[in-house]
Structure formats: structure tokens, C-alpha cells
Amino acid sequence: MIAFGQFLEVLLSGLLAGVLYSLVALGFVLIYKASGVFNFAQGAMVLLAGLALVRCLNFMVAQGFSFWGAAVIGLLFSAAIMAVTAWLVERFVLGPLLNQDGLTLFMATIGVTFMIEGGAQMLFGAEVYPLQFFPGDAWFLFENAFPGGILMSKIDVFGGFIAAVLVVGLALFFQYTKTGRALRAVADDHAAAQSVGISLNWIWFIVWLVAGLVALAASTVWGTKLGVQFSITFLALKALPVLIIGGFTSVPGAIVGGLIAGAGEKIAEAYLGPYIGGGIEYWFAYVLALVVLLMRPQGLFGERIIERV
Amino acid sequence: MRAPGGPDVAVGDVLLSVEAVSLAFGGVKAVNDVSFDIRKGEIRAIIGPNGAGKTSMLNVINGFYHPQEGRITFKGEARSRMRPHDAAHGGIARTFQNVALFKGMSALDNIMVGRTLKMHRGIGWQLMRWGPALKEEVEHRHRVEEIIDFLQIQAIRKVQVARLPYGLQKRVELGRALAMEPDLLLLDEPMAGMNMEEKEDMSRFVLDVNSHYGTTIALIEHDMGVVMDLSDRVVVLDHGIKIADGTPDQVKGNQAVIDAYLGVAH
């Protein structure tokens, strides 16, 4: 019974951690779907959103606002910053590179990464800023069934909740609105989308804006977990195996990929760790990604790649 | 259907004129000093052997390519560099040679995308999907259903287009273009790869669109029988140069056209 309780706890914490990786992966998927660009800057955008949020929030609290009042202002401010970033990226980077191939655009986003990282730290500072958006303590579940119960950290639960809201919201937006249809249209065929009057520039702005807002959501959770600091940009590396597992083009794939990666690494750490040394959770997701690449290169939910010869 | 904007052009007047347009890709001249016009209400065919520059011409008209020389006047307004979505705003719709549908979407959604420019509610309303935005969706959905009835594709409206046979995909693509209520409809080989029956259906739709909605149509087509039956006037290109222009009968008897198609002894 003890072992089963422990397994459940490991599984649960893994799944929840996975959802948090999904939060970052979602931003990648959105941009990749609509423009075929692998956006290297997604991690930097989480940093920028987090810094803008935490600095504005602290400033407002210092001005005598209540915490939640300041939080709302901080969120709005950070969203505005992400909108400006989306506009600048579209105007000065992607716009001029219209109709270039994916690799060129990918290289451009690497440049964007450095600009955002540098700009964000220049504007908002380069220290570690603690963020207390969500409670840091944990619940203990099923204390009757298992000795000690199952530990579930509150912030992970909030993160999961935010991810669920985002996914449902995005799915409805994509399915049922004019702009959502236009986004899907651009993802399928640039030329045809243009021919019915969809402006690629506008769509790219919208996509980067949405990816920016997803980054903001991710930064509230990860900022609370780790503090808002430069190393948050390395989350992009955690999202990579998630994307490979789930497929680059699928929103549900980002979630399921995250769950698999999160649960996989925690279970591996708990059960394989003692035998082959600790720290497995830092690389186990890549092993899973490698297996997926060998079995199903497009990812579990990705579109089948059919090459005509 | 009403013109989406700009000055109105009477039936029979010049709707679009192409003047001395040249287009080159590096050293290759795809279109060389070509002039012709399209009159409101007519069906105008652009024909010529493979590589004659027909599709390039269409891409110039709808803004995908920018000619190095020459001028294009649409509804009396000359335009310089124009992008495809501007052409769409102006009332030019098109279909593509190798069906360019949004493959992951249903036939219905594909045609709904054609209504993009007609829907004006802001993104805030769309997100709430309530009030004016919902009313607008319903209104446009209604128009789209009319087009679906017209093209007789009721049975496949909810089917993902990638799973449809080629002939039906072409029909959905026509539907998407019609949803834009264009003044000028460009059709790039609407009957390519179709069997006899499908060709007849498509010809009937083209004629109906022209007569019911009064839409001006410019089409590229290889099937000479179809071209001669459908079109009011024909322009013939060969190696990027215009070699003939006139009614189907005039073009049929033109020696340069016969040579271009059959080849001449050198």
C-alpha cells in the first residue's frame, strides 16, 4: 500500500510538472502552426513577460496598491508589453522576410531571442525577482487511504488549471471565430489565404500576440516556482522534447506530450534513479523524445508527413 | 451581387486593363510586353501552350507577382505594387492550378474563410461570440449555405476537404472564391484533371456564375472545346508574348495560334 501511494504521488507530481512544460510548449505550437516558424524566442518571451509583470507589480505595491490590484495592473502592463513585442517582431523581422524559407526564419528568431533577452534585462533589471502569485504550500490528499497522504503542490494545480483554460479557450477561438478560421487558413496555405484577403502581416501579429500571452500565463506559474530570473529562458529546452513527443503542429499534442514527458521523468527518477544515479529527470524527457522520433517522427499528434518522390 | 467598393463599372466597359506588362525572373522573361483588357460581364479566356506565361499573367493580376514594367488598371484605378490581399479587397478572387484549399478544414469552413473580408466585427466581439458577432456569423453562414446549394455540395459540407475527390475539391475552391462576391473571378485551369462529366458540371457552374451573379470571369484552360464554348473573347500567349486576341472564331483561324499549338517546320 505504501508503494502504491508513493507511485501515485510521483505520477501526480509528474503529470502536473508536465502540464507546466506544456504551457511553454503551447507558445511554440501556435507560432509553428500558423507560420511554419520554429520560434526559438519563446523562452525569452516567458522571461520578458515575467519581468514586466513582476517589476510593475512590485512598483504598484510600493505605490500603496493592494496586492491583487497591483497584480491586475501588472498583468495588463505585461500583456501590453507582449503586444508591442509582437508588433515589433512582425514589423521589423518577419514582415521583411515574407516568403523566405523556414530555416531563414528560424535563424531570425534566434536573433530575436538575444534582442528580447537583452532588452528585457535592460528595461526591467537582471536580478532574481520573487513572485508570489500562487500559494507555495501543498495539499495532502487521501490521508485516510495512505499513510502521510499524497502530496500535491498547490502551484502545480493552479498551473494545470491555467493550462486547461488556455487549451479550451484556444480550441474554441480557432474553431468558431473569423480570426481563428483565418489562422487555420494561413497555417494550411499561405497563397490561398492571401487570395481571399487575409493579410499575413496581421495574422502573424495576432499569432505572436497570442504566443506572448501564453508566455505571460507560463511566467506567472514558473515565476512563482523559480522566481523571475534569466534561467527561466532555459524552459524552452524543456519544451523541446515535449514538442517532439506531441508533434509540432498540435495543441492537444503539446498537452499530452507534456504529460508524458513530466510523468516519464519523475517516474524514471523515482524508480531508475537509485540504480543508475540521480538526476535522471533532467534528461529522461529527451530519451522519450528520441524514442518517439524513431517510431513516429511527426510526433504522436503531428500531421503525417507524406513526401512525394 | 454588389461591387465591394470603388467606382462602379457598367457592363461592357473595361473592368481591368493590362498595358505593356513585362515580368522577368532573372534572365527568363515570363511575360513580355503584353496588353489586353477584360470587360465587365464577359468570360475572357487566356490560352497558350505550356510555359506560355498564362499563370504568371494571372499572378500579376492578383498581386502575387509584381511586373517590372507596364501598368494594370482595375475599375479605372491604376495600381503600382499591390499585394494579394489588397487585390482581394478590391474585388478580385481566384482559384489555383493545383487546388489550394485549407486541407485540414471542412468544406463549409473553407467557404466561410472566403467571407473573411465581409465580416467586420472586431476580435473582442469574436472572442465572446455573442451579440453582434454571433449575428454576423449566422448571417454569413446563411450566405455560404446558398453558395453550397448553388454548387450542389450539400452532402459534403462537413467533410474535411483533403478527403474529397479532386473534382469536388475544385468545386469547393470555386465556392470559396464565390463567397468573396468578387467583381472579377480568376480561374486557373478549373477543369484540369477532370473527366467529361465533371467538366460539363464545372462549365455549367462557370456559365451560371457569369449569368446569375454577373461576375466577370477570366480563365485559363487547356481544353479547347471548353474554351471555345464558354468564352466571349480569347487572348493567346506563347513564350510570354501575346500572339492573338479576339473572339473564339477569330482565334481559331489565326495562323500564329495554329503554329504555336501544332509547331512549325523549321
Boltz contact constraints between the chains, C-beta under 6 A:
constraints:
  - contact:
      token1: [A, 177]
      token2: [B, 126]
      max_distance: 6.0
  - contact:
      token1: [A, 178]
      token2: [B, 119]
      max_distance: 6.0
  - contact:
      token1: [A, 178]
      token2: [B, 126]
      max_distance: 6.0
  - contact:
      token1: [A, 179]
      token2: [B, 123]
      max_distance: 6.0
  - contact:
      token1: [A, 179]
      token2: [B, 126]
      max_distance: 6.0
  - contact:
      token1: [A, 181]
      token2: [B, 113]
      max_distance: 6.0
  - contact:
      token1: [A, 182]
      token2: [B, 116]
      max_distance: 6.0
  - contact:
      token1: [A, 184]
      token2: [B, 105]
      max_distance: 6.0
  - contact:
      token1: [A, 185]
      token2: [B, 102]
      max_distance: 6.0
  - contact:
      token1: [A, 185]
      token2: [B, 113]
      max_distance: 6.0
  - contact:
      token1: [A, 188]
      token2: [B, 102]
      max_distance: 6.0
  - contact:
      token1: [A, 188]
      token2: [B, 103]
      max_distance: 6.0
  - contact:
      token1: [A, 188]
      token2: [B, 104]
      max_distance: 6.0
  - contact:
      token1: [A, 189]
      token2: [B, 100]
      max_distance: 6.0
  - contact:
      token1: [A, 189]
      token2: [B, 102]
      max_distance: 6.0
  - contact:
      token1: [A, 191]
      token2: [B, 100]
      max_distance: 6.0
  - contact:
      token1: [A, 192]
      token2: [B, 100]
      max_distance: 6.0
  - contact:
      token1: [A, 194]
      token2: [B, 84]
      max_distance: 6.0
  - contact:
      token1: [A, 194]
      token2: [B, 85]
      max_distance: 6.0
  - contact:
      token1: [A, 195]
      token2: [B, 84]
      max_distance: 6.0
  - contact:
      token1: [A, 195]
      token2: [B, 94]
      max_distance: 6.0
  - contact:
      token1: [A, 196]
      token2: [B, 88]
      max_distance: 6.0
  - contact:
      token1: [A, 196]
      token2: [B, 113]
      max_distance: 6.0
  - contact:
      token1: [A, 196]
      token2: [B, 114]
      max_distance: 6.0
  - contact:
      token1: [A, 196]
      token2: [B, 116]
      max_distance: 6.0
  - contact:
      token1: [A, 197]
      token2: [B, 85]
      max_distance: 6.0
  - contact:
      token1: [A, 197]
      token2: [B, 88]
      max_distance: 6.0
  - contact:
      token1: [A, 197]
      token2: [B, 89]
      max_distance: 6.0
  - contact:
      token1: [A, 197]
      token2: [B, 116]
      max_distance: 6.0
  - contact:
      token1: [A, 197]
      token2: [B, 117]
      max_distance: 6.0
  - contact:
      token1: [A, 198]
      token2: [B, 116]
      max_distance: 6.0
  - contact:
      token1: [A, 199]
      token2: [B, 85]
      max_distance: 6.0
